[in-house]
Amino acid sequence: MLLRGSGTTGPWGWLTLLLVACAVWASEITFELPDNDKQCFYEEIVQGTKCTLEFQVITGGHYDVDCRLEGPDGAILYKEMKKQYDSFTFTASRNGTYKFCFSNEFSTFTHKTVYFDFQMESACVSIHETLKSVIDYQTHFRLREAQGRSRAEDLNTRVAYWSIGEAMILLVVSIGQVFLLKSFFSDKRTTTTRVAS
């Protein structure tokens, strides 16, 4: 992400440009904002990119600055006066250079130290979020499959025990019927004893 500063002269301007040059690969900057001064930054943004601007005044005066964000066509997307800190999220409506400025012009003798963080959500982040949701769905379905498998195994165990129980009952009943039928056909010999008179 390339941020270019403008609108500052003197030693503070060199410091800001140095910070911006060092921040070519960073998404956050802390810079000095002199009294009666304004500092602007520019960013090339592709249409549909989700962006977030966060800022906070670290030192100076009442810890407040004016902040303004403009689109490529000059339309004001965000404007706040004398804010200590804030966060603003937007989605770029068109390709172009977006401008965001911090102003300390209302202050006559107090310079401020301002921290800001500018984040852009690229297509790679969107793809990552989509893949993460796919992984979440897969995990959910794996857990459901494991739950269903556990229930099926439990049901299989119960059916096996029930089948063994039925086989044992059938075996006992069969043996009982064999002995019962055998008792019907067995020859009962009765012995009679005579009593002598």
Contacts in CASP RR format, 6 or more apart in sequence:
PFRMAT RR
TARGET T0000
AUTHOR 0000-0000-0000
METHOD contacts of the structure
MODEL  1
MLLRGSGTTGPWGWLTLLLVACAVWASEITFELPDNDKQCFYEEIVQGTK
CTLEFQVITGGHYDVDCRLEGPDGAILYKEMKKQYDSFTFTASRNGTYKF
CFSNEFSTFTHKTVYFDFQMESACVSIHETLKSVIDYQTHFRLREAQGRS
RAEDLNTRVAYWSIGEAMILLVVSIGQVFLLKSFFSDKRTTTTRVAS
1 24 0 8 1.000
1 25 0 8 1.000
1 26 0 8 1.000
1 27 0 8 1.000
1 43 0 8 1.000
1 118 0 8 1.000
1 120 0 8 1.000
2 24 0 8 1.000
2 43 0 8 1.000
2 44 0 8 1.000
3 20 0 8 1.000
3 23 0 8 1.000
3 24 0 8 1.000
3 29 0 8 1.000
3 41 0 8 1.000
3 42 0 8 1.000
3 43 0 8 1.000
3 118 0 8 1.000
4 20 0 8 1.000
4 41 0 8 1.000
4 42 0 8 1.000
5 16 0 8 1.000
5 17 0 8 1.000
5 20 0 8 1.000
5 39 0 8 1.000
5 40 0 8 1.000
5 41 0 8 1.000
5 42 0 8 1.000
6 39 0 8 1.000
6 40 0 8 1.000
6 42 0 8 1.000
7 13 0 8 1.000
7 37 0 8 1.000
7 38 0 8 1.000
7 39 0 8 1.000
7 40 0 8 1.000
8 16 0 8 1.000
8 34 0 8 1.000
8 37 0 8 1.000
8 38 0 8 1.000
8 39 0 8 1.000
12 32 0 8 1.000
12 33 0 8 1.000
12 34 0 8 1.000
12 37 0 8 1.000
12 111 0 8 1.000
15 31 0 8 1.000
15 32 0 8 1.000
16 31 0 8 1.000
16 32 0 8 1.000
16 39 0 8 1.000
19 29 0 8 1.000
19 30 0 8 1.000
19 31 0 8 1.000
20 29 0 8 1.000
20 41 0 8 1.000
23 29 0 8 1.000
27 117 0 8 1.000
27 118 0 8 1.000
27 119 0 8 1.000
27 120 0 8 1.000
28 115 0 8 1.000
28 116 0 8 1.000
28 117 0 8 1.000
28 118 0 8 1.000
29 41 0 8 1.000
29 115 0 8 1.000
29 116 0 8 1.000
30 58 0 8 1.000
30 113 0 8 1.000
30 114 0 8 1.000
30 115 0 8 1.000
31 39 0 8 1.000
31 113 0 8 1.000
31 114 0 8 1.000
32 111 0 8 1.000
32 112 0 8 1.000
32 113 0 8 1.000
32 114 0 8 1.000
33 39 0 8 1.000
33 65 0 8 1.000
33 102 0 8 1.000
33 104 0 8 1.000
33 111 0 8 1.000
33 112 0 8 1.000
33 113 0 8 1.000
33 114 0 8 1.000
34 104 0 8 1.000
34 111 0 8 1.000
35 104 0 8 1.000
35 107 0 8 1.000
35 108 0 8 1.000
35 109 0 8 1.000
35 110 0 8 1.000
35 111 0 8 1.000
36 104 0 8 1.000
36 105 0 8 1.000
36 107 0 8 1.000
36 108 0 8 1.000
37 103 0 8 1.000
37 104 0 8 1.000
37 105 0 8 1.000
37 111 0 8 1.000
38 101 0 8 1.000
38 102 0 8 1.000
38 103 0 8 1.000
38 104 0 8 1.000
38 105 0 8 1.000
39 101 0 8 1.000
39 102 0 8 1.000
39 103 0 8 1.000
39 114 0 8 1.000
40 99 0 8 1.000
40 100 0 8 1.000
40 101 0 8 1.000
40 102 0 8 1.000
41 99 0 8 1.000
41 100 0 8 1.000
41 101 0 8 1.000
41 118 0 8 1.000
42 97 0 8 1.000
42 98 0 8 1.000
42 99 0 8 1.000
43 97 0 8 1.000
43 98 0 8 1.000
43 100 0 8 1.000
43 118 0 8 1.000
43 120 0 8 1.000
44 96 0 8 1.000
44 97 0 8 1.000
44 98 0 8 1.000
45 51 0 8 1.000
45 92 0 8 1.000
45 95 0 8 1.000
45 96 0 8 1.000
45 97 0 8 1.000
45 98 0 8 1.000
45 120 0 8 1.000
46 92 0 8 1.000
46 95 0 8 1.000
47 92 0 8 1.000
47 93 0 8 1.000
47 94 0 8 1.000
47 95 0 8 1.000
48 91 0 8 1.000
48 92 0 8 1.000
48 93 0 8 1.000
49 91 0 8 1.000
49 92 0 8 1.000
49 120 0 8 1.000
49 121 0 8 1.000
49 122 0 8 1.000
50 89 0 8 1.000
50 90 0 8 1.000
50 91 0 8 1.000
50 92 0 8 1.000
50 120 0 8 1.000
50 121 0 8 1.000
51 89 0 8 1.000
51 90 0 8 1.000
51 91 0 8 1.000
51 92 0 8 1.000
51 98 0 8 1.000
51 118 0 8 1.000
51 119 0 8 1.000
51 120 0 8 1.000
51 121 0 8 1.000
52 87 0 8 1.000
52 88 0 8 1.000
52 89 0 8 1.000
52 117 0 8 1.000
52 118 0 8 1.000
52 119 0 8 1.000
52 121 0 8 1.000
53 67 0 8 1.000
53 69 0 8 1.000
53 78 0 8 1.000
53 87 0 8 1.000
53 88 0 8 1.000
53 89 0 8 1.000
53 100 0 8 1.000
53 116 0 8 1.000
53 117 0 8 1.000
53 118 0 8 1.000
54 85 0 8 1.000
54 86 0 8 1.000
54 87 0 8 1.000
54 88 0 8 1.000
54 116 0 8 1.000
54 117 0 8 1.000
54 118 0 8 1.000
54 119 0 8 1.000
55 65 0 8 1.000
55 67 0 8 1.000
55 83 0 8 1.000
55 85 0 8 1.000
55 86 0 8 1.000
55 87 0 8 1.000
55 102 0 8 1.000
55 114 0 8 1.000
55 115 0 8 1.000
55 116 0 8 1.000
55 117 0 8 1.000
56 84 0 8 1.000
56 85 0 8 1.000
56 114 0 8 1.000
56 115 0 8 1.000
56 116 0 8 1.000
57 63 0 8 1.000
57 64 0 8 1.000
57 65 0 8 1.000
57 84 0 8 1.000
57 85 0 8 1.000
57 112 0 8 1.000
57 113 0 8 1.000
57 114 0 8 1.000
57 115 0 8 1.000
58 112 0 8 1.000
58 113 0 8 1.000
58 114 0 8 1.000
58 115 0 8 1.000
59 112 0 8 1.000
59 113 0 8 1.000
60 110 0 8 1.000
60 111 0 8 1.000
60 112 0 8 1.000
60 113 0 8 1.000
61 107 0 8 1.000
61 110 0 8 1.000
61 112 0 8 1.000
62 82 0 8 1.000
62 84 0 8 1.000
63 84 0 8 1.000
63 112 0 8 1.000
64 82 0 8 1.000
64 83 0 8 1.000
64 84 0 8 1.000
64 112 0 8 1.000
65 82 0 8 1.000
65 83 0 8 1.000
65 102 0 8 1.000
65 103 0 8 1.000
65 104 0 8 1.000
65 112 0 8 1.000
65 114 0 8 1.000
66 79 0 8 1.000
66 80 0 8 1.000
66 81 0 8 1.000
66 82 0 8 1.000
66 83 0 8 1.000
66 102 0 8 1.000
66 103 0 8 1.000
66 104 0 8 1.000
66 105 0 8 1.000
66 106 0 8 1.000
67 78 0 8 1.000
67 79 0 8 1.000
67 80 0 8 1.000
67 83 0 8 1.000
67 86 0 8 1.000
67 100 0 8 1.000
67 101 0 8 1.000
67 102 0 8 1.000
67 103 0 8 1.000
68 76 0 8 1.000
68 78 0 8 1.000
68 79 0 8 1.000
68 80 0 8 1.000
68 100 0 8 1.000
68 101 0 8 1.000
68 103 0 8 1.000
69 76 0 8 1.000
69 77 0 8 1.000
69 78 0 8 1.000
69 79 0 8 1.000
69 88 0 8 1.000
69 90 0 8 1.000
69 98 0 8 1.000
69 99 0 8 1.000
69 100 0 8 1.000
70 76 0 8 1.000
70 77 0 8 1.000
70 98 0 8 1.000
70 99 0 8 1.000
70 100 0 8 1.000
70 101 0 8 1.000
71 77 0 8 1.000
71 94 0 8 1.000
71 96 0 8 1.000
71 97 0 8 1.000
71 98 0 8 1.000
71 99 0 8 1.000
72 94 0 8 1.000
72 95 0 8 1.000
72 96 0 8 1.000
72 97 0 8 1.000
72 98 0 8 1.000
73 94 0 8 1.000
74 99 0 8 1.000
77 88 0 8 1.000
77 90 0 8 1.000
77 98 0 8 1.000
78 88 0 8 1.000
78 90 0 8 1.000
78 100 0 8 1.000
80 86 0 8 1.000
82 106 0 8 1.000
92 98 0 8 1.000
100 118 0 8 1.000
102 114 0 8 1.000
102 116 0 8 1.000
104 110 0 8 1.000
104 111 0 8 1.000
104 112 0 8 1.000
END
